Amino acid sequence: MKENQEYQKKLDKLRSQINKVDDEILNLLNERAKIVIDIGKIKKSKHLEISQPEREESIIKRVVDKSEILPKESIKAIWKEIFSASKLIQGQIDKIGYLGPKGTFTHQAALEFFPKAGSKFIPYKTIIEIFENIQKKNLDYGVIPIENSLQGTVRETVDLLIEKDLIIYGEIELRIIQNLISTKNSDISKIKKIYSHPQAFAQTSSWLKANLPASELINVNSTAEAVKIVKEKNQNDLAAIGTNFASEVYGLKVLSSHIEDIPSNFTRFLIISNKENKIKKGNIKTTIVYVVKDIPGALYRVLEIFAKANINLSKIESRPRRKGRWEYIFYMDFEGDKDDPKIQDVFKKVEQNVIWYKILGSYPRS
């Protein structure tokens, strides 16, 4: 008993110290916010951009170098939220479109890529809506799926990148983990109907056959919509296959997790925008599309240019060109920054061997 009292006394003392530190942190954040407001007034008077990526990057580098205990990634995440909150009080809110509804993998990717304090996340039903709203400047950024490690490329995304004049700002990869989700009072033995996207059913087919062979499978537009339906119907014999994130969004329970048949399942998402990502440090990737001349060895000549320059190609595939019959566009990712003199020299040589080419963006690799 006495030992427990001593333990509690020490714990209370330490928590009291944390409260004092938290108060100091808040006071300093408020002090920082006042300075930020003054900086915002100067920027507005001089018609300067509120967002200053290079300045933010230099601040992060300085504080990361000073950190003695917290991991580097934790410091980065904290300061990104501070920057985002600072933009908010200066009058800037980044509007980010994602493939909805709430609780999709795309929604999760958006939340992981962008800070939350100064961001507004808006769901859209289709990928083309996201592209069009960025073009109209209703959105600052869009988050869209480009490639799954098992199912391959999302063709609609590639076609729209070719057709629309937008820039790839960044990318993020997510491990695709599927879960069986139902109401709080349900369990696996009660499940008679399961809602999900056809792709999710395909990814969990072996698990379903082994564990719920008699259950009816009902296709819907997304895994998040499936979870939403189960929430609205509120029946113990219904379940959805979706993300743990979606179960939290809709207040449901995960009956069984990691039910995907192949664990090495990842989806890569692109962040698209009207503006270029100016923070390009570390491993940079560039994406281009081009149409080769209709002569023997045309594609070989283009690839040879990259090989001789010792540039690694991470992806290449062809898509039918919608503007011409039996013509193909090549979509290609490679390592390097488009502004690098070495890459600029490569582009000059490529230009001599293609009918048309377009740079979709240079951005930090996920």
Sequence and secondary structure as in RCSB ss.txt:
>XXXX:A:sequence
MKENQEYQKKLDKLRSQINKVDDEILNLLNERAKIVIDIGKIKKSKHLEISQPEREESIIKRVVDKSEILPKESI
KAIWKEIFSASKLIQGQIDKIGYLGPKGTFTHQAALEFFPKAGSKFIPYKTIIEIFENIQKKNLDYGVIPIENSL
QGTVRETVDLLIEKDLIIYGEIELRIIQNLISTKNSDISKIKKIYSHPQAFAQTSSWLKANLPASELINVNSTAE
AVKIVKEKNQNDLAAIGTNFASEVYGLKVLSSHIEDIPSNFTRFLIISNKENKIKKGNIKTTIVYVVKDIPGALY
RVLEIFAKANINLSKIESRPRRKGRWEYIFYMDFEGDKDDPKIQDVFKKVEQNVIWYKILGSYPRS
>XXXX:A:secstr
 HHHHHHHHHHHHHHHHHHHHHHHHHHHHHHHHHHHHHHHHHHHHTT  S  HHHHHHHHHHHHHH SSS HHHH
HHHHHHHHHHHHHHTT  EEEEEESSTTSHHHHHHHHHS STTEEEEEESSHHHHHHHHHTTS SEEEEEEEETT
TEE HHHHHHHHHS  EEEEEEEEE   EEEE TT  GGG  EEEE HHHHHHTHHHHHHH TTSEEEE S HHH
HHHHHHHH  TTEEEEE HHHHHHTT EEEE    S S  EEEEEEEESS      SSEEEEEEEEE SSTTHHH
HHHHHHHHTT  EEEEEEEE TTSTT EEEEEEEES TTSHHHHHHHHHHHTTEEEEEEEEEEE  
